[in-house]
């Protein structure tokens, strides 16, 4: 497990400069005032002004800084040294007070031992990099204040079993895959033609049931689980179209869920 996560960290260190220059992340417009947050999380998480937020797997911090622009006191955590370095640079350029910490999710209790947060937030392409959801959920519970909120918006695990093969969408992976999936992939979702030195990654599949169960067993109270027929990027190139609302949908009939969200709370102390 540790070997796989170290390989993933190397891959994300390589991805970061590519993402910084990509149209997908469009850093120039972000620095000019564009928010990277999308309608789902903005509508479902609500007002964050004055609240402390722990953003897990924050990459190079665009969402963290967007929440900071809305008044949250944000601590972003990511395991990529290059991503954290870039996040700190963007924070300085914007004159914001977000804080960024380089750490593996599972090391958060050690690097932030005393702190509790009003909100723990994570989103879009995060869970596949985590081998142990039980511990992940326990850490979320541990780092929330009593009455605090956990929120995730993420790609739906059902959509992740499909890939394009010979121009058609086909089931390639098991929904109940238990072992690490080792991939050797050129480029990134932000630039499919980019040169990446460390191309091997280890990913883990998690069913929606296992995600919800891990959160419940950790002690969190689920407020809702929502599923959506769209996602935030062209997951299946050539088979999707971008709507006026900015979301990508399958061309023709909406057949499978592409995105889900969960909001949960830590019970207040009696």
N, C-alpha and C positions, 0 to 999 in steps of 0.2 A: 504493500500500500504506500509506504513512504517513498519507495523508488518511483512509483507511478506519479505521485504528486510532485516530486522533484522534477521529473520530466515535463510535467504540465507547467510548472513554474518557468522552466527554461523556454518553453514554447511561448508563454505569455510575455516574457521579457523580450523575445524577438518580435512578437506581434505589436507591442506598444508603439515603437516608432512608425510602423506601417499605419497603424490606426490614427496616430497623430496627424499624418499627412493625407488621410483618406477623405473622400467626399462623404462617406457614411457618417463620420463623426463631425466633419465640418467645423474644426476648431475655430476658424476665423469668425464665423457667424456666432458661435457660442460665446467667444470673448466679446463680441459686439452686442450681446444681450439675449441671444436665443436660448430658451430653456430646452434641455434635453429630455425633460419629463413628458410622458405621454398621457392621454386623456384618462386611461383606465386608472393608473395610480393616483393621478391628481384628484379624480372624482371620488375614489374609494378610500383613500387615506385621509383626505380632508385637510383642515387647517393645521399647519405645523409650527406656526409662529410662536417663538418662545419656548419650544420644546427641545429636549435633548434627543439626538438621534444617533444610533449606531448603524452604519451602513456596511453590511458584510459583502465582501467580494465586489468592491467598488470600482475595479479597473482603474482608469486614470482620473476618476473623480467628477466627470461631468454631471451625473445625477446628484452626487453629494453636494456639489457646488450650486446646482439648481435648487436643491432644498434649502441650502444656506441663503440663497437669494430671497427665499420665501420666509426667512426668519428663523429657521431651525438652527440649533447649535449642533453641528454635525461632526462626528468622528468616523472617517472612512477607513476601512481595513481591506488590504489586499496583499496577496503573497508575492506579487511581482515587484521587485525593487525598482525596475524601470517605470512601471505604472505609478507607483507611489511618488517617485521623483518628479514625474510629469505633473501629477495631481498637485503637489506642493508648489510647483512653478505656476500653474494656472491660478491657484489660490492667491499667490502673491500678486500676480498680474491684475487680478480682479479686486484686490484689496479686501478679501473676505477673511473670516476667522475660522474656517473649517480646519480640522486637524486630520492628518493622515498618518496611519501606522502600517508598517510593513510586517505582516504576520499571516500565518496560516489560520484559517477559521478555528481550527481545533486548539490553537494556542492563545486565543483571545482571553480566556480566564487568567492566563499567566502574564500577558502584556498589559491587560487592563484589570488588575485584580480587584480594585475597590469600587470601580464605577458601575452605576446602574443608569439606565436610560428610559426615557418616556416612550421611545419608539425604537424598534429594531426593524430595519428595512433591507430587502434584497430583491433583485429583479433580473430577469432576462438572461438566460444562459448560465445559471449559477449551479444548479443542483447536480448536473451531470459530472461536475468536477469533485463531488463529495462522495467518498465511499461509505460513510457511516452517518446515516440520517438520525439515528437515535441520539448520538452524541451532539450532533448539530442542533437538534431541537432542545436538548438539555441546556446547551450553552445559551440559546435564545432565552429560555426561561430564566436562567441564572442572571443574565445581563439586563433583564427588564425590571423596572420598578414595579411594585404592586400596583395593579390597575393599568399598567403599560400595555402598549399595542404592538403586535407583530404583524407585518404586512409583506406579502410576496406576490409579485406578478411574474409569471414564468411561462416558457413554452410548454405546451401540453405534452405529456409523455406519450400519448397515443400517436401524435404526429411524428414523434421521433423514431418510430419503428419503420417509417417509410423512407425510401430514397428513390431518386430518378434512375432508372435502368433502361437504356435504349429508348430514351425519350418518354417513358411511361413511369407512372408512380407505382412502385411495387413494395410489398412488405419484405423487409430485409432482416430486421432484428426482432427478437422476441420481446413482447411487452413485459415479460417476467424474467428478463435476463439477470442472472445473479452474479456472474463474473465480470471483471473489468473488460471493457471493449478496447482493444488496442488499435489505434488508427494511425496511419501514416499519410498525412494530407498536405498537399501543397497549398500555399496561400491562406487566406482567412475569409470569413464571411464579409469583411469590410473591403477586401481586395483579393479576389480569387486568383489573381495572377501575380501576387506579391511573392518575393523571394524570402523564405523563412528557413533558417539554418536548422533549427530543432523542430522537425516536422512530426515526430512521434508523440502522441498523447494517449492518456489513459482516461476513459470515461466510464461512468457507472449509470445504469438505467434504474429509475425509481418509478414505480406505479403511483398513480394519484392516491390510491388507498394507503400505500406505505408512507407517503408524505403526510397525509392527514393523521394517520395513526401515530406517527412519531411525535407530532405536535401535541396530540391529546395525551399520550402517555407521559410526556414531559410535564404535563400539568396545565397546559394552555387551554383556554376555552374558545372553541371555534365559533366565530360570529357568522361567517359565510364562506362558501366555496362557489366561485363563479367560473363558468366556462364560456369561451368566445370562439367564433368561427373565423378569426383573423389573427395575424401575428405582426410583429413590428419590423420584419425585413422579408426579402424575397427568399423564403426558405427553400422553395422548389422552383429554381429558375426556369422561365418559359411557361410555367403552368399557373402562374399567379399574376394578379394585376393589382395595382395600387389605387385605392379609392381616394376620393376628395378629402376624406377624413384622415388620410395619412397611413391607414392600415392596409396590409397586404392580405388579399383573399384569393382562394382558388377560383380560377375561371369557371364559369358555369355554376352548378349547384354546390352549395356548401355541405360537404359530406362528413368532415371530421372536425373535432375541436382542435384549435391551433394554439390556444392560450388559456391559462387558468389564473385565478387569483384567490388568495386566502387572506382573510383578516382574523386575527385571534387576539385574545387578551389574557394577561396574567391576572388571576383573581386578586382583588384588593384584600389586604389583611383585615381580618375582622377585629 
